[in-house]
Amino acid sequence: MTGKNHLSILWAILAAALYALNSPLSKLLLQNVPPTMMAALLYLGAGAGMLALRLIQRSSGHVPGEEPLRRTDLPFVIGMVALDVAAPIFLMIGLTRTTAANASLLNNFEIVATSVIALCLFHEKISKRLWLAIGLVTLSSAILSFEGEGSLSFSLGSVFVLLACVCWGFENNCTRSISNRDPLEIVVVKGFGSGLGALVIALCIGERLPGAGALVCALLLGFVAYGLSIFFYIRAQRGLGAAKTSAYYALAPFIGAGLSLLIFRELPAAAFWIALAIMAAGAYFASTDG
């Protein structure tokens, strides 16, 4: 493995660690912030934070020589922004209807969505090992999604989290197509475009801005968990591709689930631990795929 690949893996793991803060801390903030407004503030925080970093770079004369977005990138940018409006709204709604630990683990379904879409649209190679990982993650997601023992119905909260993962799977592949452009510029466009889109929807359905404390916390969480995380994710995609980057990103749900158990003192049912073991096996096969 080359030094460039090692660096790309580091970016992917760092992106995962920062994004892991999203589910547990968002669930805390959802006690004071409506779900669609929360999604808007997360992306606006990402856009504003990364724009501030760019202004700091320019004032210090250390702007990296990255290639800016072009007019030909517009279809992928529009797709990226539209999907990023829908995905966090679905996730926030899901978080209001399921535990943060469940939602964190279900985020690993993004591996399945990203990899299958990468295969269908971009013909990225998926090995037998990665197919095994996809199967295990899908099985674990199904276990986590059932309402409870003896129930054949799916949890509505889990369904919304899975819908978010599918949206992000498409979005990851849109971003992949422009990953050779300036990653900071991409995050600024993504943050303000998706954030303003979600804000308009939130205001149209009657949601209002929260108090100053919750507002600042949501914006800061967006900067760290979305802005910096997406920035590192895009850097990783350059060297690893969409499917492989998503595989390393699989660490995020486990970190998020652990934080959720610590913060909320949740006592999961036996099905959670079974799903956790299966999910861990799937993540292992995905991240060690050659």
Secondary structure, DSSP 4 states (H G I P E B T S, - for coil): --HHHHHHHHHHHHHHHHHTTHHHHHHHHTTTS-HHHHHHHHHHHHHHHHHHHHHHHHHHT----PPPP-GGGHHHHHHHHHHHHHHHHHHHHHHTTS-HHHHHHHTTHHHHHHHHHHHHHH-----HHHHHHHHHHHHHHHHHHB-STT--SBPHHHHHHHHHHHHHHHHHHHHHTTTTS-HHHHHHHHHHHHHHHHHHHHHHTT-----HHHHHHHHHHIIIIIIIHHHHHHHHHHHHHHHHHHHHTTHHHHHHHHHHHHHH-----HHHHHHHHHHHHHHHHHHT--
